[in-house]
Amino acid sequence: MDEKTGTRRSQNEEFRGRIFTVTADRVTLPNGRTVTLDIVRHPGSVVLLPMRDDNHVVLIRQYRYALDRWIWELPAGSLEAGEDPGAAAARECEEEIGMVPDRVEFAGAWYPTPGFCTEVMNYYRLSGLHAPDPSGPRAEKDEDEDIRVQVFPLADARDMVRRGDIIDLKTAWGLTLA
């Protein structure tokens, strides 16, 4: 099927932050209408499925200011400019749960909010988790992170989604991939 796509007429940067940029794009849509759309431009992210073994997953409990509450979630993080997503997954594993994976396997990529955001979430299953080399460089948590790490039986983590104890969509979806 050969479908027409939109044509950007102009783009104005409205906001530039540490993680994303917001632009107001003047676009002619495939139906011929010209509209202004606000777009969140995000470099992409990685979502980790850190597996202690085939039946146990590592989750983090993290304070999320936007929600003003603590939530259970899979570790995740934004890509740095030009960073390979697989390398980012290994980096984030050490930063967020203090473990280094022997294996990093791509599990798929999805757009969480394609109506207004360019972010693509790259999911990776990480296994063979072990402590980092004590003589090597230490990964540092981001300034805004306050994280508690806990291992759960995979079945229990999936039950947490059904009960509403896990409210984070990236985590709910990710647990279906584990």
Sequence and secondary structure as in RCSB ss.txt:
>XXXX:A:sequence
MDEKTGTRRSQNEEFRGRIFTVTADRVTLPNGRTVTLDIVRHPGSVVLLPMRDDNHVVLIRQYRYALDRWIWELP
AGSLEAGEDPGAAAARECEEEIGMVPDRVEFAGAWYPTPGFCTEVMNYYRLSGLHAPDPSGPRAEKDEDEDIRVQ
VFPLADARDMVRRGDIIDLKTAWGLTLA
>XXXX:A:secstr
      EEEEEEEEEE SS EEEEEEEE TTS EEEEEEEE   EEEEEEEEETTEEEEEEEEETTTTEEEEE  
EEE  TT  HHHHHHHHHHHHHS B SEEEEEEEE S TTTB   EEEEEEES B   TTS      TT  EEEE
EEEHHHHHHHHHHTS   HHHHHHHHH 
